[in-house]
Amino acid sequence: MLGSNKLHIAMFPWLAFGHMIPYLELAKLIAIKGHKISFVSTPRNIDRLPKLHPNLVPLITFVKLLLPWVDGLPANAEATSDVPYDTVQYLKKAYDGLKELITRFLETSDPDWLLYDFVPCWLPEIATRLGILNAFFSIFLGAVLSCAKPHSAIDDRKKPEDFTVPPKWVSFPTKVTFRLAEDFQSSILVVHPHNP
């Protein structure tokens, strides 16, 4: 911990500006409270982020990790905006290649907290092993996340009514489901706790 009640928080967003910008906005809000931020991304992405207000410069450090090149990834591609949709998979593979560098950074910088995005499924285990508190910060609304499923799960829901019961891949008891919108005659769904 930096001071008696000041934290050092590392942030590791996915390589898309739709993720990096919300992470940066959160970093600014946290830094305004006097906490130190280490914002971790690739050099080209960091160079393309909006400039910080001078008051925040001492509190937000940009940590540049070199993105490893992988076969199929275009030269100088460091964000989803740099690649066609069908090559994002190679950007993901390169991002996974940052595992050793982010681990080394975490070992040497000793943050109190790590906020990470949805992509590095391997990162919470590393942070926990290093004794770093960590949390997934989602840029998505909870309603969107409620529709997410594991890649391996088969989603056979077809009709709007199929979404009014918990999906088969949820392995714990829950009463949270969708319900059909009552004020539309369409198949619009709204998030609402399911009442048995």
C-alpha positions in Angstrom: 0.0 0.0 0.0 1.4 3.4 -1.0 0.3 5.5 1.9 -1.9 4.7 4.9 -5.0 4.5 2.8 -3.8 5.0 -0.8 -3.8 2.0 -3.2 -1.7 1.0 -6.2 -4.1 -0.5 -8.8 -3.0 -2.2 -12.0 -5.4 -2.3 -14.9 -5.2 -4.7 -17.9 -7.9 -4.1 -20.5 -8.5 -6.1 -23.7 -6.8 -4.7 -26.8 -9.9 -2.8 -28.1 -10.5 0.9 -27.7 -14.0 0.2 -26.6 -12.4 -1.5 -23.6 -9.3 0.6 -23.1 -11.3 3.9 -23.0 -13.7 2.8 -20.2 -10.7 1.4 -18.3 -8.9 4.7 -18.7 -12.0 6.6 -17.5 -12.2 4.4 -14.5 -8.5 4.9 -13.9 -9.0 8.7 -13.9 -11.9 8.5 -11.4 -9.8 6.3 -9.1 -6.7 8.6 -9.5 -8.8 11.7 -8.6 -9.1 10.0 -5.2 -5.3 10.0 -4.9 -4.7 6.3 -5.7 -1.9 5.3 -8.1 -2.8 3.5 -11.3 -0.6 1.3 -13.5 -2.4 1.1 -16.9 -1.0 -1.8 -18.8 -1.3 -2.2 -22.6 0.9 -2.2 -25.7 3.0 0.7 -26.8 1.0 1.6 -29.9 -2.3 1.5 -28.0 -1.0 3.6 -25.1 0.3 6.2 -27.6 -3.2 6.4 -29.2 -5.1 7.0 -25.9 -6.4 10.4 -25.0 -3.8 12.6 -23.2 -4.3 12.9 -19.4 -5.0 16.1 -17.6 -1.7 17.4 -16.0 -3.1 16.8 -12.5 -3.5 13.1 -13.2 -0.1 12.5 -14.8 1.7 11.8 -11.5 -0.9 9.2 -10.5 -1.4 7.3 -13.8 1.5 5.4 -15.2 1.3 3.8 -18.6 3.1 0.5 -18.7 4.0 -0.6 -22.2 4.3 -4.3 -22.9 5.5 -5.4 -26.3 2.9 -7.5 -28.0 4.5 -10.7 -29.3 4.0 -11.3 -33.0 2.1 -14.4 -33.9 1.6 -15.9 -37.3 -1.5 -14.4 -39.0 -1.4 -11.1 -37.1 -0.8 -8.2 -39.4 2.4 -6.0 -38.8 1.8 -3.3 -36.2 -1.6 -4.6 -35.2 -2.1 -4.0 -31.5 -5.9 -3.4 -31.3 -9.1 -4.8 -32.8 -9.3 -1.6 -34.9 -6.1 -2.6 -36.6 -7.3 -6.0 -37.9 -10.2 -7.3 -39.9 -12.8 -9.2 -37.8 -11.6 -12.6 -39.1 -8.1 -12.0 -37.7 -9.1 -11.0 -34.1 -8.3 -14.5 -33.1 -4.6 -13.8 -33.8 -4.7 -10.7 -31.7 -6.2 -12.8 -28.8 -3.4 -15.3 -29.3 -0.8 -12.5 -29.1 -2.6 -11.1 -26.0 -2.2 -14.4 -24.3 1.5 -14.2 -25.2 1.7 -11.3 -22.8 1.2 -13.7 -19.8 4.9 -13.8 -18.9 5.4 -10.0 -19.2 2.3 -9.1 -17.2 3.4 -11.7 -14.6 6.8 -10.1 -14.3 5.3 -6.7 -14.1 3.0 -7.8 -11.3 5.9 -9.4 -9.4 8.0 -6.3 -9.6 5.4 -3.5 -9.1 3.5 -5.0 -6.2 0.1 -3.6 -6.8 -2.6 -3.8 -4.1 -5.3 -4.6 -6.7 -5.5 -5.8 -10.3 -8.5 -5.0 -12.5 -8.6 -7.2 -15.6 -10.9 -7.6 -18.7 -12.8 -10.7 -19.9 -10.0 -12.1 -22.1 -7.1 -13.2 -19.9 -8.7 -16.1 -18.1 -5.3 -17.1 -16.8 -4.7 -13.8 -15.0 -6.8 -14.2 -11.8 -4.9 -17.3 -10.8 -1.5 -15.5 -11.3 -2.6 -12.5 -9.3 -4.0 -14.7 -6.5 -0.8 -16.7 -6.4 1.1 -13.4 -6.0 -1.2 -12.2 -3.2 -2.7 -9.5 -5.3 -6.4 -8.8 -4.8 -8.1 -8.9 -8.2 -11.4 -8.3 -9.9 -13.0 -8.6 -13.3 -14.1 -5.2 -14.5 -16.7 -5.5 -17.2 -17.5 -2.8 -19.6 -20.7 -4.7 -20.5 -24.0 -4.2 -18.8 -25.2 -7.0 -16.5 -28.0 -7.8 -18.8 -25.6 -8.5 -21.6 -23.5 -10.7 -19.4 -26.5 -12.7 -18.4 -26.7 -13.9 -22.0 -23.0 -14.9 -22.1 -22.2 -18.6 -22.0 -19.1 -20.7 -21.9 -17.7 -21.3 -25.3 -18.2 -25.0 -24.9 -21.9 -24.8 -24.0 -24.5 -25.4 -26.6 -27.2 -22.8 -26.7 -30.4 -24.4 -28.1 -32.7 -21.6 -27.0 -34.6 -20.4 -30.1 -37.9 -18.9 -29.0 -38.3 -15.9 -26.6 -40.0 -18.2 -24.1 -36.8 -20.3 -23.9 -35.1 -17.4 -22.2 -37.6 -17.2 -19.4 -35.9 -20.1 -17.5 -32.3 -20.4 -16.4 -30.0 -21.7 -19.2 -28.8 -25.3 -19.0 -25.2 -24.3 -18.6 -25.8 -22.4 -15.3 -24.8 -25.1 -12.8 -26.1 -23.5 -9.6 -29.6 -22.7 -8.4 -30.9 -19.3 -9.6 -34.2 -17.5 -10.0 -32.7 -14.9 -12.2 -34.1 -15.2 -15.8 -35.6 -13.0 -18.5 -39.3 -12.4 -18.9 -41.2 -11.4 -22.0 -41.7 -7.7 -22.1 -45.3 -7.0 -21.2 -45.7 -3.7 -23.0 -44.6 -4.9 -26.4 -46.1 -7.4 -28.8 -42.6 -8.4 -30.0 -40.0 -10.7 -28.7 -38.1 -8.1 -26.7 -36.7 -9.5 -23.5 -36.1 -7.6 -20.3 -34.0 -8.6 -17.3 -36.2 -9.4 -14.3 -35.9 -11.8 -11.3 -38.0 -14.9 -12.0 -40.7 -15.3 -9.4 -41.7 -19.0 -9.0 
